[in-house]
Structure formats: C-alpha cells, structure tokens
C-alpha cells in the first residue's frame, strides 16, 4: 500500500504480524517492531531498543490519520491502488516524454498498437493495459519513434517494468 505523509510518498507492506510483533517494509527497508495500540488513541512502539509514544487520530473513512510524535503532528493518507494509478497517469501526461514507457503498476498487456521503427505523434496510443479490471491506453506526449517493444500481448508485468523504448525526435 502507498501512504502519503505530508508531501512524501512511501510504499508500505505488512510482511508479518504476530500479536504485538510486526514486521513491516517501508520503501524497501524492513523493520521489526513491537506495537501496542490503546483504545484512547495512544500507540507505543519499540524499535531497536528505542521506545516511541504517539497519538493516533483516525478519520471516519479510516484512510486519513493525524499522528502526534515527538511534539510534531503528521498528516497521513492511505492511498488506494486506483488513486495511485490515476496520479501516475496524470504525472506521466504532464512530464516531458521519457525515452522509455514503463508500467505504472502491476498490470496485463491487452493490446500493442505499434511496431519498431514506427513514428508517433503526441497522444498516439502505444498500448493498452489492464489493472484492477480497468483498461487504460498508454500514449506518448511528444513526437518519437518506437525503438524496441519489450512486452507482448497477455504478458503480466510489474510496476516500473520497461514496456517500450523510444527514440525521441528532438535528440
């Protein structure tokens, strides 16, 4: 799951939970902590011999939290997969075209509309992916030429996997 802490995004995965003992991965780093949550919103965390006490206030939808720790408050939002995907689509459409098209999230390749050597114009569709039972077209944002296609129809691909390489026409 992805969480947003202020302006920072972090990828968080719960690896194991056994009572108060929790193993969690945050941005690729694994933490083994003891967590004790109390009904009044107080949380006690023990990590590598260090003790932390925090307050936790949940919103009604359980996707927004206010955490108080060490005299500071943090606003934390739990981002669902669809929100992450839409943010990445928006980000990809606003940025200058990269020389690679990467999978925005784990998905399946539904269709490929291009072949190596083909020249494309802005907004031309390169491929269609399916994620979370939704299909989306992946387009280019500027003129370019297809260099190499690194996937095939019906492939299941991982997030950030390179799908297509491009030669940008301005190079």
Phi and psi in degrees as GROMACS dihedral restraints (atoms count N, CA, C in turn):
[ dihedral_restraints ]
;  ai    aj    ak    al  type     phi  dphi    fc
    3     4     5     6     1  -107.3    20    10
    4     5     6     7     1   137.0    20    10
    6     7     8     9     1  -123.5    20    10
    7     8     9    10     1   151.5    20    10
    9    10    11    12     1  -115.8    20    10
   10    11    12    13     1   124.4    20    10
   12    13    14    15     1  -116.3    20    10
   13    14    15    16     1   101.7    20    10
   15    16    17    18     1    62.5    20    10
   16    17    18    19     1  -120.9    20    10
   18    19    20    21     1   -95.5    20    10
   19    20    21    22     1    -2.4    20    10
   21    22    23    24     1   -93.1    20    10
   22    23    24    25     1   136.8    20    10
   24    25    26    27     1  -105.7    20    10
   25    26    27    28     1   139.3    20    10
   27    28    29    30     1  -136.0    20    10
   28    29    30    31     1   140.5    20    10
   30    31    32    33     1   -93.7    20    10
   31    32    33    34     1   122.2    20    10
   33    34    35    36     1  -124.4    20    10
   34    35    36    37     1   131.1    20    10
   36    37    38    39     1  -131.3    20    10
   37    38    39    40     1   126.8    20    10
   39    40    41    42     1   -80.4    20    10
   40    41    42    43     1   114.4    20    10
   42    43    44    45     1   -88.9    20    10
   43    44    45    46     1   -37.4    20    10
   45    46    47    48     1  -161.8    20    10
   46    47    48    49     1   144.2    20    10
   48    49    50    51     1  -141.4    20    10
   49    50    51    52     1   125.3    20    10
   51    52    53    54     1  -138.5    20    10
   52    53    54    55     1    97.1    20    10
   54    55    56    57     1    66.2    20    10
   55    56    57    58     1  -125.0    20    10
   57    58    59    60     1   -87.1    20    10
   58    59    60    61     1    -8.9    20    10
   60    61    62    63     1   -85.4    20    10
   61    62    63    64     1   122.1    20    10
   63    64    65    66     1  -126.3    20    10
   64    65    66    67     1   134.3    20    10
   66    67    68    69     1  -113.6    20    10
   67    68    69    70     1   120.6    20    10
   69    70    71    72     1  -133.6    20    10
   70    71    72    73     1   144.1    20    10
   72    73    74    75     1  -110.3    20    10
   73    74    75    76     1   126.7    20    10
   75    76    77    78     1  -122.9    20    10
   76    77    78    79     1   115.6    20    10
   78    79    80    81     1    49.0    20    10
   79    80    81    82     1    42.9    20    10
   81    82    83    84     1    88.1    20    10
   82    83    84    85     1    -8.9    20    10
   84    85    86    87     1  -103.2    20    10
   85    86    87    88     1   131.0    20    10
   87    88    89    90     1   -93.0    20    10
   88    89    90    91     1   133.9    20    10
   90    91    92    93     1  -121.8    20    10
   91    92    93    94     1   135.9    20    10
   93    94    95    96     1  -113.9    20    10
   94    95    96    97     1   112.1    20    10
   96    97    98    99     1  -130.9    20    10
   97    98    99   100     1   158.4    20    10
   99   100   101   102     1  -102.8    20    10
  100   101   102   103     1   126.5    20    10
  102   103   104   105     1  -125.2    20    10
  103   104   105   106     1   129.2    20    10
  105   106   107   108     1  -125.4    20    10
  106   107   108   109     1   117.8    20    10
  108   109   110   111     1  -105.6    20    10
  109   110   111   112     1   135.3    20    10
  111   112   113   114     1  -109.4    20    10
  112   113   114   115     1   151.8    20    10
  114   115   116   117     1   -57.6    20    10
  115   116   117   118     1   -25.9    20    10
  117   118   119   120     1   -83.6    20    10
  118   119   120   121     1     7.1    20    10
  120   121   122   123     1    93.6    20    10
  121   122   123   124     1    -1.6    20    10
  123   124   125   126     1   -80.3    20    10
  124   125   126   127     1   142.2    20    10
  126   127   128   129     1  -130.9    20    10
  127   128   129   130     1   132.2    20    10
  129   130   131   132     1  -113.4    20    10
  130   131   132   133     1   127.2    20    10
  132   133   134   135     1  -124.3    20    10
  133   134   135   136     1   131.7    20    10
  135   136   137   138     1  -117.8    20    10
  136   137   138   139     1   118.3    20    10
  138   139   140   141     1  -136.3    20    10
  139   140   141   142     1   118.7    20    10
  141   142   143   144     1    51.2    20    10
  142   143   144   145     1    42.6    20    10
  144   145   146   147     1    80.1    20    10
  145   146   147   148     1    -2.4    20    10
  147   148   149   150     1  -100.7    20    10
  148   149   150   151     1   136.0    20    10
  150   151   152   153     1  -105.9    20    10
  151   152   153   154     1   135.4    20    10
  153   154   155   156     1  -128.4    20    10
  154   155   156   157     1   136.6    20    10
  156   157   158   159     1  -116.8    20    10
  157   158   159   160     1   131.3    20    10
  159   160   161   162     1  -135.5    20    10
  160   161   162   163     1   160.4    20    10
  162   163   164   165     1  -111.0    20    10
  163   164   165   166     1   143.9    20    10
  165   166   167   168     1  -131.0    20    10
  166   167   168   169     1   121.4    20    10
  168   169   170   171     1  -118.8    20    10
  169   170   171   172     1   119.3    20    10
  171   172   173   174     1   -92.6    20    10
  172   173   174   175     1   147.7    20    10
  174   175   176   177     1   -80.4    20    10
  175   176   177   178     1   172.8    20    10
  177   178   179   180     1   -65.2    20    10
  178   179   180   181     1   -30.9    20    10
  180   181   182   183     1   -87.6    20    10
  181   182   183   184     1     1.9    20    10
  183   184   185   186     1    59.1    20    10
  184   185   186   187     1    21.7    20    10
  186   187   188   189     1  -114.5    20    10
  187   188   189   190     1    -6.4    20    10
  189   190   191   192     1  -128.0    20    10
  190   191   192   193     1   133.8    20    10
  192   193   194   195     1  -132.0    20    10
  193   194   195   196     1   148.1    20    10
  195   196   197   198     1  -113.9    20    10
  196   197   198   199     1   122.6    20    10
  198   199   200   201     1  -115.7    20    10
  199   200   201   202     1   128.4    20    10
  201   202   203   204     1  -105.2    20    10
  202   203   204   205     1   124.9    20    10
  204   205   206   207     1  -150.9    20    10
  205   206   207   208     1   128.5    20    10
  207   208   209   210     1    52.2    20    10
  208   209   210   211     1    49.0    20    10
  210   211   212   213     1    63.9    20    10
  211   212   213   214     1    18.9    20    10
  213   214   215   216     1  -127.1    20    10
  214   215   216   217     1   149.6    20    10
  216   217   218   219     1  -111.1    20    10
  217   218   219   220     1   141.2    20    10
  219   220   221   222     1  -127.0    20    10
  220   221   222   223     1   133.7    20    10
  222   223   224   225     1   -95.2    20    10
  223   224   225   226     1   124.4    20    10
  225   226   227   228     1  -124.9    20    10
  226   227   228   229     1   129.5    20    10
  228   229   230   231     1  -118.5    20    10
  229   230   231   232     1   132.6    20    10
  231   232   233   234     1   -86.0    20    10
  232   233   234   235     1   119.6    20    10
  234   235   236   237     1   -98.7    20    10
  235   236   237   238     1   128.5    20    10
  237   238   239   240     1   -80.7    20    10
  238   239   240   241     1   166.9    20    10
  240   241   242   243     1   -60.3    20    10
  241   242   243   244     1   -38.0    20    10
  243   244   245   246     1   -67.9    20    10
  244   245   246   247     1   -40.4    20    10
  246   247   248   249     1   -63.6    20    10
  247   248   249   250     1   -40.4    20    10
  249   250   251   252     1   -62.5    20    10
  250   251   252   253     1   -45.1    20    10
  252   253   254   255     1   -62.2    20    10
  253   254   255   256     1   -45.8    20    10
  255   256   257   258     1   -65.0    20    10
  256   257   258   259     1   -37.8    20    10
  258   259   260   261     1   -64.3    20    10
  259   260   261   262     1   -41.8    20    10
  261   262   263   264     1   -67.4    20    10
  262   263   264   265     1   -38.0    20    10
  264   265   266   267     1   -61.8    20    10
  265   266   267   268     1   -45.5    20    10
  267   268   269   270     1   -63.0    20    10
  268   269   270   271     1   -44.8    20    10
  270   271   272   273     1   -60.5    20    10
  271   272   273   274     1   -45.4    20    10
  273   274   275   276     1   -64.1    20    10
  274   275   276   277     1   -33.7    20    10
  276   277   278   279     1   -77.3    20    10
  277   278   279   280     1   -23.4    20    10
  279   280   281   282     1   -89.5    20    10
  280   281   282   283     1   -25.9    20    10
  282   283   284   285     1   -81.4    20    10
  283   284   285   286     1   158.6    20    10
  285   286   287   288     1   -61.3    20    10
  286   287   288   289     1   143.9    20    10
  288   289   290   291     1   -58.4    20    10
  289   290   291   292     1   128.5    20    10
  291   292   293   294     1   -85.1    20    10
  292   293   294   295     1   169.3    20    10
  294   295   296   297     1   -86.5    20    10
  295   296   297   298     1     6.0    20    10
  297   298   299   300     1  -137.8    20    10
  298   299   300   301     1   143.8    20    10
  300   301   302   303     1  -105.7    20    10
  301   302   303   304     1   122.2    20    10
  303   304   305   306     1  -112.0    20    10
  304   305   306   307     1   153.4    20    10
  306   307   308   309     1   -66.3    20    10
  307   308   309   310     1   128.8    20    10
  309   310   311   312     1   -72.5    20    10
  310   311   312   313     1   -19.0    20    10
  312   313   314   315     1  -167.1    20    10
  313   314   315   316     1   170.5    20    10
  315   316   317   318     1   -57.4    20    10
  316   317   318   319     1   131.5    20    10
  318   319   320   321     1  -160.0    20    10
  319   320   321   322     1   177.6    20    10
  321   322   323   324     1  -115.6    20    10
  322   323   324   325     1   139.7    20    10
  324   325   326   327     1   -81.5    20    10
  325   326   327   328     1   118.6    20    10
  327   328   329   330     1   -93.2    20    10
  328   329   330   331     1   -42.0    20    10
  330   331   332   333     1  -154.8    20    10
  331   332   333   334     1   148.8    20    10
  333   334   335   336     1  -123.6    20    10
  334   335   336   337     1   124.7    20    10
  336   337   338   339     1  -104.1    20    10
  337   338   339   340     1     1.4    20    10
  339   340   341   342     1  -127.2    20    10
  340   341   342   343     1   170.4    20    10
  342   343   344   345     1  -142.3    20    10
  343   344   345   346     1   158.3    20    10
  345   346   347   348     1   -54.9    20    10
  346   347   348   349     1   138.2    20    10
  348   349   350   351     1    90.9    20    10
  349   350   351   352     1   -13.3    20    10
  351   352   353   354     1   -72.3    20    10
  352   353   354   355     1   135.2    20    10
  354   355   356   357     1   -91.7    20    10
  355   356   357   358     1   138.4    20    10
  357   358   359   360     1  -122.2    20    10
  358   359   360   361     1   155.1    20    10
  360   361   362   363     1  -113.7    20    10
  361   362   363   364     1   163.3    20    10
  363   364   365   366     1   -50.8    20    10
  364   365   366   367     1   138.4    20    10
  366   367   368   369     1    74.5    20    10
  367   368   369   370     1     5.8    20    10
  369   370   371   372     1   -68.5    20    10
  370   371   372   373     1   140.9    20    10
  372   373   374   375     1   -83.1    20    10
  373   374   375   376     1   130.8    20    10
  375   376   377   378     1   -96.3    20    10
  376   377   378   379     1   -49.4    20    10
  378   379   380   381     1  -156.2    20    10
  379   380   381   382     1   166.6    20    10
  381   382   383   384     1  -117.1    20    10
  382   383   384   385     1   133.3    20    10
  384   385   386   387     1  -116.6    20    10
  385   386   387   388     1   161.3    20    10
  387   388   389   390     1  -128.1    20    10
  388   389   390   391     1   126.6    20    10
  390   391   392   393     1  -144.1    20    10
  391   392   393   394     1   137.4    20    10
  393   394   395   396     1    55.0    20    10
  394   395   396   397     1    38.8    20    10
  396   397   398   399     1    64.1    20    10
  397   398   399   400     1    20.2    20    10
  399   400   401   402     1  -121.5    20    10
  400   401   402   403     1   137.3    20    10
  402   403   404   405     1  -100.2    20    10
  403   404   405   406     1   141.3    20    10
  405   406   407   408     1  -138.9    20    10
  406   407   408   409     1   141.5    20    10
  408   409   410   411     1   -87.8    20    10
  409   410   411   412     1   136.9    20    10
  411   412   413   414     1  -102.6    20    10
  412   413   414   415     1   124.7    20    10
  414   415   416   417     1  -119.4    20    10
  415   416   417   418     1   168.0    20    10
  417   418   419   420     1   -99.0    20    10
  418   419   420   421     1   155.8    20    10
  420   421   422   423     1  -104.1    20    10
  421   422   423   424     1    -8.6    20    10
  423   424   425   426     1  -152.5    20    10
  424   425   426   427     1   168.4    20    10
  426   427   428   429     1   -60.0    20    10
  427   428   429   430     1   136.4    20    10
  429   430   431   432     1  -163.0    20    10
  430   431   432   433     1   174.5    20    10
  432   433   434   435     1  -125.5    20    10
  433   434   435   436     1   138.0    20    10
  435   436   437   438     1   -69.6    20    10
  436   437   438   439     1   125.6    20    10
  438   439   440   441     1   -94.0    20    10
  439   440   441   442     1   -58.0    20    10
  441   442   443   444     1  -148.1    20    10
  442   443   444   445     1   140.3    20    10
  444   445   446   447     1  -103.9    20    10
  445   446   447   448     1   121.2    20    10
  447   448   449   450     1  -108.1    20    10
  448   449   450   451     1    19.6    20    10
  450   451   452   453     1  -145.2    20    10
  451   452   453   454     1   171.9    20    10
  453   454   455   456     1  -136.3    20    10
  454   455   456   457     1   160.2    20    10
  456   457   458   459     1   -57.9    20    10
  457   458   459   460     1   137.7    20    10
  459   460   461   462     1    78.7    20    10
  460   461   462   463     1     0.9    20    10
  462   463   464   465     1   -67.0    20    10
  463   464   465   466     1   140.1    20    10
  465   466   467   468     1   -96.7    20    10
  466   467   468   469     1   125.5    20    10
  468   469   470   471     1  -122.1    20    10
  469   470   471   472     1   158.7    20    10
  471   472   473   474     1   -93.7    20    10
  472   473   474   475     1   161.0    20    10
  474   475   476   477     1   -58.1    20    10
  475   476   477   478     1   139.8    20    10
  477   478   479   480     1    69.6    20    10
  478   479   480   481     1     5.7    20    10
  480   481   482   483     1   -70.4    20    10
  481   482   483   484     1   135.9    20    10
  483   484   485   486     1   -72.7    20    10
  484   485   486   487     1   125.3    20    10
  486   487   488   489     1  -101.4    20    10
  487   488   489   490     1   -40.9    20    10
  489   490   491   492     1  -145.4    20    10
  490   491   492   493     1   139.2    20    10
  492   493   494   495     1  -106.6    20    10
  493   494   495   496     1   148.1    20    10
  495   496   497   498     1  -127.2    20    10
  496   497   498   499     1   152.5    20    10
  498   499   500   501     1  -105.7    20    10
  499   500   501   502     1   116.7    20    10
  501   502   503   504     1   -76.4    20    10
  502   503   504   505     1   135.9    20    10
  504   505   506   507     1   -68.8    20    10
  505   506   507   508     1   -14.2    20    10
  507   508   509   510     1   -89.3    20    10
  508   509   510   511     1     1.6    20    10
